[in-house]
């Protein structure tokens, strides 16, 4: 990620001021988080509409303020009279001519008029996620800075200003080894104090290269993007997931609590990532997001229980415990209700649950007694929102409901079913409503609708502040060395700081009297106090820095990547050794021999035959990558093998007897294929370059038998009118049989 590592003096002041977060009442009318200012689906606004309708023109109707033709599948966020969400563009991926224009986009609309203020359109790349799932995760907005953040299906994590300027970004697949979520499952980020936090599963380098790929929270400085810490509180994953965590204070400790891919729910300290407790529930990952009410936490799932044969569970947990509280933390549970998608809602002693079957259940939140059930439709995905004594809730098949709940019954106030924009069937809805300044915004697949009373003055009850935290303790219990992970290209400087925290995760300050040491694997890096300097990087290196203070220890991770050209041969590599700076390579690539020569052999992980390993950082551009490859036939099968340049893959498809240039595999957006017979046990040299001229990427691949002269002409070429302007050099394999690679070269053009 591109940024200046020199620290500004106001950084210390910001950290100190943010120990106590801004009162939530300041942002009562904003919907900066997908579940509102309290992260629980509750709006304190009053005077909201209880009925509406949409006329046949699809643009007007009772209490309809505006309709936008830009739809999506994620819940919008609203800040300062602006509506933000990410979604796919309208281009048809089934149309051979139109699909090349299909992309993802961030959209900003005027809350009062629905007019587009700005949008940022960008490619989908290096993912198996198909177009209907693009724009899965909701954005998050920061009331303090006005910035907004997006996590895309391609793994981009990007910070925008309110006016759409890109302030900083990571490509988390290339920079941290993010693993693409099944079917589109992408985690929604959250803001807490000075941190923007997002989770994903990854296999990176060093200690985090080793399987299993645990779900990990990455906490970034929301202003400059520095990685502050990571935390992986759960166990081995049972599934990919998209449970969004919440922030709450329980028993005096500020906690981040979220469902996990290991089938449990876990709590960590919100400022440090230190684990607090875990509660095991399911044999599959949890997707629903939790809610908290006092010291009680509620969550649900729709899959196998770990201790019964019934599917689905609604669970109430006493969140004051420590460690694994599976046996001690259950307050009550209801099994055999599949509620695996929508998040829960608790208000005035009633827990509301939208089941997968489209039914809205009400339970007594203290003892789990069922109060009533109300039919919404047939498929429940969107989460319910409570506001002004009403619940706004949407069902997948175009149904939008406004209901008035009580302990005794659920009264329907309004029910609108939206037809598809093209007139065939019903619209689809996966998002949840968002409420701000007297307006309710619905995002559906085909449109965005804003309802409200014209010329009404917004009103709101105050938002209750979080429970009081335990006063800071004097003793230092945890320290953090920040930034936690950095990759330096060619050389440069990093200024570190050591942050201290007490046993409850309260920030105590930064310290100067700290010993920081460099690991033995970083000989070219030099430390002067907390300032690290690398004059020139001659060889790839990776390792740790260690800080010690007050009996506590913290580490930070550092990769040193030399300037091009690079040449990777594998003489002397032993065991499971791979180049130290490569991402997602450990165990997938292993030293081997072919005809007595040292090479690398692809060994695809169990259950996932495709591998992308990254050789550099996501900022790379204007280079050529070349490698020698060999396929070996086994059980009458050959693997596919290739190289990657700026997010374009050049692949020999052994089984299919084809060459391919591609970037987004599910739709082959800009792809080109042609016949090519690759003989087994023959070394071929592959070469790939990307040239951007007049806004078009000219992607050119060349392949020839290694023992023959390189041909002058390119073997295969494709043009992309929406170019990928940067991206790490990489290696690709779809492993059906043994495949080998050697003599990798990456050179400047």
N, C-alpha and C positions, 0 to 999 in steps of 0.2 A: 504494500500500500504506500502511496506517495504522500509524504508529509515531512515537515521539518521537526527533527527530534530535539532541537533546543527548547528548553522549558521557559515559559513565560513566568514572570514573578507572581502574576495574579493567580497562578495555579494553586499555590498554597492557600491563598485567601478563599478561593472557590471551594476547596475541599473542606475548609473549616466551616464556612457558611452552610455547607450542605449537610453537615452532621444532623441538623434538624431540618427536615424537609419543609418546603413552603406549605402553609395551611391549604388543605384541599378546598376550603370554602372560596379561595381566590379563583378557582377554576370551575365553579359550580355549573356553569352553562357550557362548558367545553366537553367534547366527547373524544378525548385524546387517546384513549385506550379502547380497544374493540368492545369491551364490556363496560365502558363508561369510566367516570373519574374515580370510582371506588373499586374498580376491577371486579364487580360482582353483579352487573346487570341491573343496577338500580339507578334511576334518575330522580333527582329531587325536584325537578321542574313541575310546575302546576299549570292548570288551565289548558291542557293539551286536548286535541280533538279526540272524540270517541267514535266517530264514523267518517267515512269518506267513500268515494266511488270514482271510477275512471270511465269516461265516456268512450264511445266507439271510435272516436278519432285518436284515442291513445295518448292525448296530450292535455286534456282538460277534464274537469269533474268536480264534484263536491269536495271542498277543502283541499283540492290539488293545487299546490303553488307552482310547481313546474315538473316537467318530465324531460330527462336527458336520454338520448338514444344510446349512450354508452352504458353497457351493463357490465356485470362481473360475477364473481362467486364469493368474494371476501367481504367482510363487514367494513364499511368506511369508517374513517376517523374524521373528526370535525374540530377545527381550531381556528379561532379568529375569523369566523364567518367563511371558512373555506373547507370544502369537502375533499378528502384525499382517499384514493384507493388505487390498487394495482389490478390489472386485468389483461386479458389478451386483446389484440387488435381484432377488427371485424373481418379480416380476410379469411377466405374459405380454404382450409387445408386439404379439402377433397377436390378442389379445382386445380388441375395441373399447372395452369398459368398463374393463378392467384396465390397459391401457397407460398411462393417465394417471398411474398410481402408479409407473411404471418409473423408477428412479433409479440412481445410483452410490452406493457406501458404503465407508467404512473400518471394518473389523471388528477388534476386539481380543478374543482368546480366552485363557482360562487354559490354559497349557501342560500342567498336570497333570490337568485335568478336562475340558477342552474347553468349559467353560461360557463364555457371553458375558460379558465384563466391561464393555465399552461398544462402541457403534458410532455413527458419524456418517453420516447419510444426506443426500444433496444431489443437485441436478438435474444432468442432462446437457444441455448447451446449445451452440448455435452451432458444431456440428461435424457432419461427414458420417459419423462413425463409428457403425456400427450396434450394437445391444444385445449381440450375441454377442462383440463385441470390447471391451466396456466392462471396465475394470480390467486393461488390457493391461500397464502398467508395474508392476514390483515396487516396494514401498516400501523405505525405508532407515531404519535406526535408529542412534542415536548413543549408544554406551556411556558416554560422558563425561557427557552431560546427561540421558539417558533419553528425549530427544525422538525423535519419528518424523516422517517426511516422506513426502508423497505427491504424485505428478504425475498428474493425472487426464486423461481423454480430452478434456475441455473446455478443458484448458490451465490449470487451477488448480494452483498450486504452493503447498502448505500445510504448515506446521509445527504439530504437535500435541505437547502434553505427554504423558507416559505415561498420564495419566488422561483423555485425549481433549479437553482444552481447546485451542481454536484460538489459537495464540500469534502467528502472523503468516502472511500469504499474499499472493500475487500472482495476478492473472488474466492470464496471460502473453500471451494473444491480444490483449486490450485494452490491456495495459500495454507490451508489447514487440513486438506484431505477429506472434506465433507462427503458423505455418502448420500446419494440422491434418494429421497423418500419414495416408497412404493406408491405408485398411482398418483402421486402429486403431493403427498403429505409433507408439508413445509411448515416450519415453526414460526409462529408470530412473535416478534420481539416485544419487549416491555421496557418502560423507562422507570427507573427508581433513583431519585436524587441525581447524582452526577453520572449514573451508569445507564447505558443501554445494553440490554441483556437478551441474548438469543441462544437457543440450544439446537444441537444437531448431533448425529452420530458421525464419527470421523476416524480415520486411520492416518496418522500424520508421519512424524519422524521421531527417532529416539524412543523414549518410553511410551509415547502415545502412538507408536507404529504397531504395537503388538495387539493382536486380537485377544478378546472380542472387542468390537468397536462400541464402547459404552456411550450412552447419551450424555452429552457434556454441555454445561452452560458456559458460554463465553461472555464475559462482562467487559465492555469497552467504555472508555471515556467518551461520553456522548458529544463532547465538543471536538476533540481532535482525533478520535478513533484509536488511541492507544489501547492495547489489550491490557486490562488490569489484572485479571485472574481467570482461571477456568476451574470448573468443579464438576466431577462425575460421581454423583452420590449413589447411583444404583448399581445393579449387577449386569450380567450379560443380557443383551437384548432378546426379547421374545418376538419383536415385531418393530417396524417403524411406527412412529406415532406423531401426533400434533397437539398434545395437551399444552395449553398456554399457562404458564405459572402466574401466581398472584403474589402480591406483597401484603403482609399483614403483621401486626404485633401481637404475639401470644406469650403470656407469662413473662412479659417484660423484654422479649427478644424480637427484633425485627427479622422476619423470616420471608424467604422465597419458598413457595410450596407449589409443586407441580406433579402431574402424572408422568410416568416414566415408561420408556420402551421395555423395561424389564418386567412390566406388569404390576408395579407397585406405585405408591405415591411417596414422595420424599420431600423433606424440609431441610433447607440449608440456611445459614446466616446470610442475610441479603447483602451485606457489605463485604463479606470475606469469602463466601462459598463454602465455609466449613460445615460439614454434615451435622444435622441435629437429630432427625429421626426418619425412619422409613416404615412403611406399612404395606405388606404384600397382599395382592388381591387376585390377579388374573394370570392365566397362562399366555396371554397376549398383551401387547403394549396398550397403555391407556391413552385415549384420545380426548375424552371430555376434560374440561378444565374445572378445577375445584373452586369452591366458595367457602368463606369463613364467616362465622357468626360467634363473636366472643372467642372462647377457647375451643370451639367445635369447628371441624373442617368436614365438608361434604364432597363426595365424588362418586362417580358411577362408571360402569363399563357394560359392554354388551357381549362379552366373550366368555370363555371357560373360566369358572372359579377354580382356585387352587385347592379347595377343600370340599367341594360338592360336585355333583354331576349336572347341576343346573347352570344355565347360561344367564349371564347378566346379574348385576348387583347394584344396589344403592347403599352407600356406606356412610355412616356418621362416625367420626374419629375424635377422641380426646387428644388434642394436639399439644398437650403439656409434657409429654413424655420425652425420653431420650433413647437413642439406639433403635433397635428393631422392636417396634411396639405392636406387631401383628397380633400377638396373643393378649396384650394388655390394653390396647388403645381403642378397641371397638366399643362404641356406646350403643349402637343398634345397627341392624342391617336388614335389608329386604332383598331376597334373591328372586330369580326368575322373572325379572323385568329387564329387558335389554335396552339400556340407555347408554350407548357407546359413542355418541357423536355430540349431541347438544350438551352445553354446560348447564349446571344447576343454578337455581335461584332461591334464595331464602329471604323472607321478609315477614316481620310480625309473627314469628313462630310457625310459619308455614314454609315447607320446602316444596318447590315446584320442579317437576322433572318432565322433560319432553322425551318420550321413549322413541326407539327406532321405528316403531309401528305408527307413529304420528299421533299418539295419545298424550295428553297433558295430565299428569298425576299430581295430586296434592297430598302431602304427608305432614303430620305434626312433627316439627323439626326436633323436638326434644325426645320423643319416644318412638317415632317411626310409624305411628298408626295412620293408615290410609284414610283420607277424608273424602275424596271424590276423584273421579276421572272424567275428562272432557275430550271428545274426539276433535282433532284438528285436520285429519286427513289420513294418509297411509304411510308416509315416510317422514320421520323427524330428523332434521340435521341442524337447522338454525336454533340458536339459543334464545330463551325468553327474556324480555326486558320489562321490568316493573317501573311504572311512572304514573303519578297522579291518580293512584288508586286503581290503575288498570294494568293489564299485561298485554304487551305487543309481541306477537309471536308469528313466525312464518313457517310454512310447510313446503316441502320440495316441489310438489305439483302445482305451483302457482298460487297457493292459498296464503292470504294474509289475514290474520285474526286480531281483533281487539276484544278482550274479555275483561269482565269485572269479577275478581275472585273474592271469596270469603271463606270462612272455615266450613260453611255449610254447603256451598254450591259454587258453580262457575257460570256466570251469565254472559251470553254472547251479545256484544254491543255492535260489532261490525264484522262482516266476512266478505272479502273480495277475492275472487279467483281470476288471475290474470291469464289471458290467452297468449300464446306464442306471438311474437312480433310478426312472424311470417304467415300467421293465420293457421298453422298446422299444429294442433295439439295445444298443450298448456306451456306457459313459461316455466322455468325451473328456478328454485331459490335455495341457496345454501348459506346465505349470509344471515346476520341478525340485524335488527333495527338499530339505528343510531339517533340520538336525540340531542338537540342543541337549540337554544334561543327560541323555544316554543315550536320548533319544527321537528318532524320525524322523517328520517330518510331511510328508504328501502332500496337496496341494490338487488336486482334480479339478473338472471342470465342475459336478458334482452334489453333492460332499461334501468334507469335510476329514477325513483319517484320521491318527491318531497311533499309532505302534507302538513297542513297547519291552518291556523286562522289568519286570514289576511288582516294586516294592520294591527295585530294583537301585540301587546307589550309582554315580553317574556318575564316570567316570575319563577322563583325557585326558593325552596326551603334550604337552609344551610346544610352543607355536607358535614357529617360528623368526622372529627379527626380520628386518626388511629389511636389505639390505646397507648397509654404512656409507657415509654421504655424505662428499663432499669437505669438509674443514674450511672454515668461512666465510672469505671473502676480505675484505680491508679496503676495497677499491675498490667504490664504488657503480656498478652496471651498469644497474639498472632502478629506476624509481620508479613508485608508484601513487598516484593521487589518489582518496581514498575518502570518501564513497560515489561510485561511478562514474556512476550515473544516478539522477536524482531528478526527480519531478514535483511541483511545489508548486501547491496549489489555493488561490486567493484571496490568499495571502501566507504568511509563515512564516520559519523559520530552519533553516539546515543548518550543522552543524559538520563541517568537513573535517579530514582528517589526511593526511599524506604518509608513505607507507611506502617503505622502501628495501630493495633486494635486491642480492646480488652476481651475478656472471656465471653461476653455477650455480643461481640461483634461491633461494639461502639468504636468509632474512629477517635483515636487519641492525638494524632498529629504525625508529622514527618520528622525524621531525626537525621542529624548530621554525623554523630559519633558512631558510625557504622563501618564495620569491616566488610568489604566486598572483594571477593576473589574470583579469578577466572579458572575454568577447568583446563586440564592439560590438553584437550583436543582443540584449543583455540590459540595456538601460538602466535598468530599474527595480530591478535587483538591486544591493545594496551589500555590499562586503567590508570587514571589519575583521579583518585578519590572516587566520585560517582560518575565521572566522565569517561566514557569508552571511546577510543579512537582506533580506527583501522586505516592505515595509510594506503595500502595496496593489498588486494587479495590475490594470491598466486595459485591457491588450490582450494577446492571446496572443503568446508569445515563446519562442524556443528557441535554445540555443547552447551554447558550450563554456566551461569554466574551464580554465586552463592553469597547471600548477605546474612550476617549474624548480628543480633542485638538483643540485649536483656535476656539472654539464654534461649532465644528463639532463632529459627533459621528459615530462610526463604530462598527459592531459586527462581531464575529467569532463564529463558531459552533463547539461543542466538544461532542463526545460520549465517555463514559467510560465503557469498557466491561470487566467483571471479568474473571479470569481464570476458566477453567472447574473444577468441574462439574457445570452445570446449571440445575435448576429445576423451571419450570414455572407452578404454579397453579394460579387460578384466583379469589381467595377469596378477596373481597374488591374492585374489579374492578367495576367501575360504568360508566354509560353513554356510551361514545364511547372510553373509555380509553384502550390503549394497552401498552405493555412494551415500555419504552421511547426510547430504542436503536434499536427497530425493524424497518426494511426498508420495505416500500410498504405494511404496515399492517393497517394503519389508515382507518377506515370505511369498509375495507374488512373483518376485524375481529372485532366483537363487543361482549361485555360481555352479557351473557345470562344465563339461568338456565335450567337444565335438571333434572327432579325428585328432585328439590330443591337444587341441587348442582351447584355451579358457574362454568361455562365453557366459551369457546369462540365459537361464531357462525360465520361461513363464510357468508359474504354478498357480492356476486360478483357485481362489478360495472356494471352499465347499458351498454349494448352492448358488453361487454367483459366478458364472463363467466369464463375464466381461471385466476387464481391468483397464483403468487409465492411471498411469503413473506419471508424475510431473517432475521435470528436471530443473526447473527454475521458478521464478515468481510470475505472478499474473501481469506484471507491467511489461513483460518482454514484447518486442515488436521488431520488425525489419531484420529478420534473420532467416537462415536456411537450415533445415535439419535433414540429416542423412544417416542411414543405418543399414547394416547388413542383417538380413533375416533368413531363417530357414524353417520350413515346416516339415514335420515328420508324420507320416500316415499311421494311424492306429485305429483298428476296428473299422477300416474303410472310411475314416473321417480325417479331415484336415482342419486345423484352426484357421481363424482369421487373425491377421497381424498387421500392425501399421504404426505410423508416426503422426504426431500432432503439431500443428503450427498455427498460432493465433486462433485456437478453438476450431480449426478445421482438421478433420481426420483424413488421412490417405491410407486406405486399407486394401490389402490383398485378401480377398475372400476365397480361401482355399477350397472349401466345399462347393461354393457356388460358381467357381471358376470365373471370378469377376475382379476388376479393380473398381474402387469406389472413392469418391470425394464426397464428404458429408460433414454436417455440423450438428444437426438436430435429427437423430435417428428415427423417431416415431413417424415423422412426416417427410423426411428427406427434402427439406425446404429448398435448398440450393444444390441438391445432389446431382452428381454425374456418375454413371456406371458404364463400364464397357467390358467386353469379354477378355479374359486373361487366364491362361492355364498355367498354374504354378506347379511345377513338378516337385514331388517330395524329395527331401534330402539334397536339394540344390540351394546353394546360397544365392540370394538376390540382394542387390543394393537398391534401397528406396530413397528418394529425395523429394522434398516438399518445400515450396516457397509460396509466399503470399505477397503480391504487389498491389498496392492501392493507388489507382490512378483515376482522377476525375470522379471520386466518390464511389468507385466500383472496385471490389476485390477480385483480382485475377488469381485464382488458386490453381497451381500447376504442380503435377506430380510426375515423377519419372521412375521407372523401374527397369533394371537390366540384370543379367547374370553377372555375379561379382567378378568372375574371371575374364569377362569381356570388356571392351572399351565402352565408356559411357556414351550413349547416343546424344547427338546434338539436339534432337527434337524432344519436346515434352511428350510423355506417353498419354497423359490425360489432363484436361483443363476444364475448369468451370468458373463462371462469373457470378458474383454475388453483389447485387445493387445495394445491399445493406451490409456493409463489410464489418467483420470483427476486426477492430483496429489494434488489438493487443491480445496477449494470452501466452501462457507458459508453453515452452516446448515440452512434448510429452510422448509417451509410448502407449500403444493400444494393443490389446489382444482379446479375442473371444475364443476361449480355450476349449476345444473339443479333443485335442491331441497335443503332443509335445510341440512346442514352438520355441525358437531360440533367436537371440539378438546379439549383435556384436558391433564393434567399431562405430560407435555413435559419435557423430560430429554435429556441432551446432556452431554456425559461423555467421558473422555479420555480412549483410549484403553489400 
